[in-house]
Every structure is written in C-alpha cells, then in structure tokens.
Amino acid sequence: MIDFEEELKKFKPSLELDDTETAIREDHENDMVDLMVELLNGYREQ
C-alpha cells in the first residue's frame, strides 16, 4: 500500500516548475486587459 503522508514528506518540486514560476512573475508583458485599459485611456484623452 502507498503511504501518502510519507510520499508527501519526500516530495520536492522540480526545478523546471520553479524556473517557470519565476519567469511568469517577472514577465512584464502587457496582457489583453492592460492593452484595453491603455486604449480606453487614450480614447478618453482625445
């Protein structure tokens, strides 16, 4: 039988997952919401 509690104690996240998480947090690219806000703000200023 698998002892899930014991397996959870041995769990270590993969390095790739940590690298991906860091890359996502440091990504400063605009998403669609940011682009829409910029467009609307530009429209209001005219």
Secondary structure, DSSP 8 states (H G I E B T S, - for coil): ---HHHHHHH----HHHHHHHHHHHH-----HHHHHHHHHHHHHH-
